[in-house]
């Protein structure tokens, strides 16, 4: 919650600058307003918007909540407070809801396509700088599970890392002595040969990167026969058109950066009564 408070406060400062020029001439008294959806989708951002309301000291009663399906015309929230406060908070309030809801809506589209398959939907670190917590929260609301939040979550060896490593097995032995006992090691592989080497070296998770579904089926079969404890993740070329085909390979998880970086904001507006 501390991070959310800091995020919200910085967002208000960013928009207000040296101070809202309307503030000193705003009408006195309390006013009421409504936040209205102008798009269909999945609502997210409520958690952050509530903190904004408390921080800026206006009343806000949400009629819809994180994860709810919303339709164009739905009243999302009712607000009450001084005109100066409501108006200076309006853009930040709506931006949070619009941005988060866009990501939640996209994540939900992916999640529904593999519902019931047992395959986990993961997001990625392809987030906007300084917005990772916010965007990954929105992804969770939509039905995805967070992959790494940062480089300290899991030791992932991508193709760029692998070019610096001469002996993978020796490297992993050394890494096990340095990282936490509960921390996993994931290795990105693009070929079946790389998969075999990574599994033999002691990987906990294999990322099948840019492989075809047919290639991944071969990897899954090999894993099941020789290394059943290793988790498999499919990544690369994952879209709304292809995700079901990848889920049919029986991998454990599918990750897609599109959940966040291809999401389009939903449209919301604030109307004074």
N, C-alpha and C positions, 0 to 999 in steps of 0.2 A: 504493500500500500504506500510505503514511503516513496518508491520510484514513481508510482502513479501521481502522487501529489506534486512531486518535482516536475514531472512531465507536463501536467496540467498548468502549473504556475508559469513554467517557461513558455507554454503556448499562449497564455494570456498576455504575458509581457511582450512577446513577439508581435501580437496584433495591436496592442494598445500603444506601443512605443513610449513616447513621453507623456501620453495621456489622451484619452478619447476627447476630441474637441467638442463633442456634443454634451459632455458631462456637466459643464458649468451652466448650460442653458436649458438643460432637460426639464420638462414639466415635473412638478412635485407630485407626490402621491404614489400609490401602488397600482400596477397594471397587471393584466393577465394576458397570456399568449398561449398558443398551441404550436407544437412541432408536428408537422404533417408529412407523411410519406408521399412522394410523387413518383415512386418506382416500386415494382414488386421485388421481393427478395427475402433475405434472412437478415434480421436486425442484429447489430452488434455495436459496441461502443457505449452501451448503457453504463457499464461499470465505470468508465472514465467520465462520462457526462455527469454522473451523480457526484463524483469528486469535484468537478468543476462547479456544480451548484452549491456545494458546501463551502468551497473556497471563496466563491464570489458572493455568497450569502443571498441567494434567491431560492425560493421554494420551487421544487420540481417533482411532480408526481408522474411516474411513468405508467402508461397503460399497456405498453408492450415491453418485452424484456429480451435480453440477450438470447439468441437462438430461436426466437419466435418468427414464424412466417408472417410477412407483412404485405399488404396490397396497396396499390395507389389510392390515396385518399384517406388511409388510416391515420387517426390521431395517435401519435407515438407518445406524446407527453403533454402535460399541462404545466405551465410555468406562471409564477407570480412573484413580483418584486418591483423595485424602483425602475422607472423607465431607463435611467442611465445605466443601471447594472444589467438589465435584460438586453439592452441594445449593444452594450460593449462586449457582452458574452456571446451574442447571437452567432457570429461567424465561427468562433472556436467551438461552440457547442455543436453546431451543424456539421462542421468539418470532421469532428471526431466520429459522429454517427455515420456520415456518408462514407468516409474512408474505410472504417471498420466493417460496415455493412456490405460494402463492395467485395471485400476479401472473404467475409463469411459466406456471402452468396456464391462466389466462385468455388470455395472449398466445398460447399454443400453439393454443388453440381457434380464434382468429382466423387465425393463420398457416396452419393446415391447410386452412382454407376457401378460401384463395387460392393454395395451393401449385401451382406449375407455370404460373401465369398470367404470371409476369414482373413482377408488381406488387409493390412493396416495402411492407411493413407498418411503420408508424411509430407510436411512442408520442407523448405530448405533455408539456407542462410542468405538467399538472394532477397534481401530486404533493403529498404531505404536506410541510409546511415542515420543513426540516432532513433530510429523508429522500430527496431527489431522487437522489443517487448510488446509494443502496441500491435504490430502487424501479426506477430505470432499468436497473440491473444485472440485476435479476430479470426485467425485461421482455426484455432481450437473451437471457437464458437460455431464455426461452420461445419465441423465434423472431422477435421484433420487432427493428427497428433504431431506435436513438435519434434522435429529432428534436432540436431544440435542447436543450442542457443548461442554457443560460441566455441572457440577453439579449446576451451577448458572442459568441455563436456565429454568428449570422446576423442581418442587419438585416431584420426582418419588419415590414411596415407593415399593421396590422390596421385595421378600420373606424374605431376610435377614433383611430389615428394619422392616417388619411386626412382626418379632419375638421379637422385642424390644418394641412394642406398645401394651399396655393392652386394651385400649379403643380407637378404631379407630375414632369414631365420635368426641370424646373429643379432640383427637390429631389434627384433621383437623380444628376444631374451633380455637384451639390455633395457628396452623400454619397460618391460614388466617390473624391473627393479626400481624404476623411477616414478611410474605413474601409480595412482591409487589402485589398491587391490580390486575394487569394484568397477574400475573404469574399463570400458571395452575398447578393442582395437578393430577398426574397420578398414578394409583395403579395397580400393577401387580397381576393378578389373575390366578389360575390354575384350579379352580372348579366353577361351577355355584353358589354354596353357597357363595363363596368368592366374586363373582361378585355382588350378591344381597347386601351383607354387604357393599361393597365399594361404590356402587351407593347410598344406603341409607345414608351412612356417608357423602356424598357430593363430591365425586370425579368428576373431569372434564373429565378425560380420563381413560378408562379401557384398560389395556394391557391383551389380552387373550393369556397367555403364555403356549406354548406346548399343546394347545387344538387341538382336531381334528376338521375338518371342520363341522362335524355334531354338535359338542358341541358349536361351534361359531354361527351356525345358531340359536340355542336355545337362546344364549345370545343376538343376534341381534333382535330377535323377542321380547324378554323381554324388551330390551332397547327401541325399537320403541313404545311399549305399555305404558311404565311407566316413562322412563327418556329420551325422544327424544333429549334433549340438550347435552347428554353425547356422547363423541367421542369414537369409538372403534378401537383398534389397534391389529392386529394379529402378533404374534411373536413366534419364535421357530419352528423348523422343516420346515422352509421355504427354498425351493430350486428351481432351474429352473424347476424341475419335478413337484413340488407341488403348485407353486405360483398361477396358474390359478384356481385351486380348491379352494384355500383360498380366492381369489378375488371374486369368485362366491357366497360367504357367505354374501356379501354386507357390509363387515366392511368398515370403513372409510379409514384405512391405513394398510399397511403391511410393517413390518420392517425386514431387514435381514443383519446380519453382514457379510455374504458371499460376498456382493457387494464389500467390501474392502479386507477382510482377505483371501478370496479365489481367488482374482484376480491375473492373471499372466501377468507379464510385456510384452508389445509388444517389438519387436526388431527394432532398428534403428541403422543406422551407419552414419558416417561423411566421405565424400570423398573429397580430395583436387583436384581441377581442374588442 
